[in-house]
Amino acid sequence: MSVATTVFSIGYSFYFILVFSHNVIQTLLYGQ
């Protein structure tokens, strides 16, 4: 159970970072 929770938390963190970085890139591109 703890292994599944760890994998889920890592996947969620990776997804959050991916979306956050995507938003930053969009902001930089359209900000100029």
N, C-alpha and C positions, 0 to 999 in steps of 0.2 A: 504494500500500500504506500509506503514511504517513497519507494522508487518511482511509482507512477506519479505521486505528488511532486517529486523533484523534477521529473521529466516535463510535467505540465507547467510547473513554475518557470523552468528554463525556456520552454517553448513560448510561454506567454511573454516573458521578458524580451525574448528575441523578436517577437511580433511587435511589441511596443516600441522597441528600438528601431525596427524597420520602418514602422509608420511615422515615428518621430523624425527620423533622418529624411524620409521622403518629404515630409512637410517642410523641413528646413531647406531642402534642395529646391522645392517648388517656390518657397519664399525668396530664396536667393536669385533664382532665375527670373521670376516675375517682378522682383523688387527692383531690379536694375532697369 
